[in-house]
């Protein structure tokens, strides 16, 4: 379900349960020099909130998904966690390039015409979230992952194994 944007300090979202543990391990992985991570959590446990909490310390964040509904929910989630950051869309209708948080459809962003410095330098985003990461072996996702050079890339999935046995690890 949807949550409203926090109106006062005590309404702000905070990590809970498995998210706290996952945040600890992501922080530890970065401290050990890892620049990429993958979180596997069951549907409904709060992977998107986890990503929002983990990305708080980073300046520019890109959230990539393949469905508009996922992008809308992600924008709402991130707005609950970091209400002071600006947000924008990068999809068929909108091409925002100057917001703190950009929510992009894989179908649009993966086009060669957008993966170039006139839209985004390869190091533009400090933190990238790829939702439904089990799709990352697909060519569209590969173009995005291979183009951008974030300080950290986080893959989110509930199903880490692909039916075609392509390796996403």
C-alpha positions as CSV (number, residue, x, y, z in Angstrom):
1,X,0.0,0.0,0.0
2,X,0.9,3.6,-0.3
3,X,2.1,5.7,2.6
4,X,1.7,9.5,2.8
5,X,4.6,11.8,2.8
6,X,5.7,12.4,6.5
7,X,4.2,15.6,7.9
8,X,6.3,15.7,11.1
9,X,9.6,14.3,12.4
10,X,8.0,11.3,14.3
11,X,6.2,10.2,11.1
12,X,9.5,9.7,9.2
13,X,10.3,6.2,8.0
14,X,12.9,4.2,9.8
15,X,14.4,0.8,8.9
16,X,12.9,-2.2,10.6
17,X,13.7,-5.9,11.1
18,X,15.6,-7.5,8.3
19,X,16.2,-4.1,6.7
20,X,18.5,-3.1,9.7
21,X,20.6,-6.2,9.2
22,X,20.8,-5.8,5.5
23,X,21.9,-2.1,5.9
24,X,24.7,-3.2,8.2
25,X,25.9,-5.8,5.6
26,X,25.7,-3.3,2.8
27,X,27.7,-0.7,4.8
28,X,30.3,-3.5,5.7
29,X,30.6,-4.5,2.0
30,X,31.3,-0.9,1.0
31,X,33.9,-0.6,3.8
32,X,35.6,-3.7,2.3
33,X,35.7,-2.0,-1.1
34,X,32.8,-3.6,-2.8
35,X,31.0,-1.3,-5.4
36,X,28.1,-3.6,-6.1
37,X,25.7,-5.6,-4.0
38,X,22.5,-7.6,-4.4
39,X,19.8,-7.9,-1.8
40,X,17.5,-11.0,-2.0
41,X,14.4,-10.5,0.1
42,X,10.9,-11.9,-0.1
43,X,8.2,-9.8,-1.7
44,X,6.7,-7.4,0.8
45,X,9.7,-7.2,3.2
46,X,10.6,-3.7,2.0
47,X,13.4,-4.0,-0.5
48,X,12.6,-0.5,-1.9
49,X,12.6,1.1,1.6
50,X,15.9,-0.7,2.2
51,X,17.3,0.8,-1.0
52,X,16.1,4.3,0.0
53,X,17.6,4.0,3.5
54,X,20.9,2.7,2.1
55,X,21.1,5.5,-0.5
56,X,20.5,8.4,1.9
57,X,24.2,9.3,2.2
58,X,24.7,9.5,-1.6
59,X,24.0,12.7,-3.6
60,X,22.5,11.5,-6.9
61,X,20.5,8.3,-7.0
62,X,19.1,6.4,-10.0
63,X,16.3,3.9,-9.5
64,X,15.7,1.6,-12.6
65,X,12.7,-0.6,-13.0
66,X,10.8,-2.1,-15.9
67,X,7.2,-1.1,-14.9
68,X,5.7,2.3,-14.3
69,X,3.8,1.1,-11.2
70,X,7.1,0.0,-9.6
71,X,8.7,3.4,-10.4
72,X,5.7,5.3,-8.9
73,X,5.8,3.2,-5.7
74,X,9.6,3.7,-5.5
75,X,9.3,7.5,-5.9
76,X,6.8,7.6,-3.1
77,X,9.0,5.4,-0.9
78,X,12.1,7.4,-1.5
79,X,10.1,10.6,-0.9
80,X,9.1,9.2,2.5
81,X,12.7,8.4,3.4
82,X,14.5,11.5,2.0
83,X,11.8,14.2,1.6
84,X,14.3,17.0,1.1
85,X,15.7,15.5,-2.2
86,X,14.3,16.5,-5.6
87,X,12.8,13.8,-7.8
88,X,12.3,13.3,-11.5
89,X,11.2,10.7,-14.1
90,X,13.2,9.4,-17.0
91,X,10.7,7.5,-19.2
92,X,8.8,7.8,-22.5
93,X,7.1,11.0,-21.4
94,X,9.7,12.8,-19.2
95,X,13.5,13.1,-19.5
96,X,14.6,14.7,-16.2
97,X,18.4,14.9,-15.9
98,X,18.9,17.3,-13.0
99,X,17.1,15.8,-9.9
100,X,18.7,14.2,-6.9
101,X,16.6,11.1,-7.4
102,X,15.7,9.9,-10.9
103,X,13.3,7.1,-11.5
104,X,13.9,5.6,-14.9
105,X,12.2,2.9,-17.0
106,X,14.7,0.4,-18.3
107,X,13.0,0.5,-21.7
108,X,13.8,4.2,-22.2
109,X,17.1,4.6,-20.4
110,X,18.7,1.6,-22.0
111,X,18.3,3.2,-25.5
112,X,21.7,4.1,-26.9
113,X,20.6,7.7,-27.6
114,X,20.3,8.3,-23.8
115,X,23.4,6.4,-22.6
116,X,25.8,9.2,-23.5
117,X,27.3,12.3,-21.8
118,X,24.7,14.7,-23.4
119,X,22.1,13.1,-21.0
120,X,24.2,11.7,-18.2
121,X,28.0,11.4,-17.8
122,X,28.8,7.8,-16.9
123,X,29.7,8.9,-13.3
124,X,26.7,11.1,-12.9
125,X,25.0,8.9,-10.3
126,X,26.6,8.0,-7.0
127,X,24.2,5.2,-6.3
128,X,22.1,3.1,-8.6
129,X,19.3,0.7,-7.7
130,X,18.2,-1.9,-10.2
131,X,14.9,-3.4,-9.2
132,X,13.9,-7.0,-10.3
133,X,17.7,-7.6,-10.6
134,X,17.1,-11.2,-11.9
135,X,16.4,-9.5,-15.3
136,X,19.9,-8.0,-15.3
137,X,21.3,-10.5,-17.8
138,X,18.9,-9.0,-20.5
139,X,20.7,-6.7,-23.0
140,X,18.7,-3.6,-22.0
141,X,19.9,-3.9,-18.4
142,X,23.4,-4.8,-19.4
143,X,23.7,-1.5,-21.5
144,X,22.7,0.5,-18.3
145,X,25.0,-1.5,-15.9
146,X,27.9,-1.3,-18.3
147,X,27.5,2.4,-19.1
148,X,27.2,3.9,-15.6
149,X,30.0,4.0,-13.1
150,X,28.3,4.7,-9.7
151,X,30.1,4.6,-6.4
152,X,27.6,1.8,-5.5
153,X,25.2,-0.3,-7.5
154,X,22.4,-2.2,-5.6
155,X,20.4,-5.0,-7.2
156,X,17.1,-5.9,-5.6
157,X,15.2,-9.2,-6.2
158,X,13.0,-11.7,-4.6
159,X,14.0,-14.4,-7.1
160,X,17.8,-14.5,-7.7
161,X,17.7,-17.5,-10.1
162,X,16.7,-17.1,-13.7
163,X,14.7,-19.9,-15.5
164,X,17.3,-19.7,-18.4
165,X,20.2,-20.3,-15.9
166,X,22.0,-17.1,-16.9
167,X,24.3,-16.0,-14.1
168,X,23.4,-12.7,-12.5
169,X,25.9,-13.0,-9.6
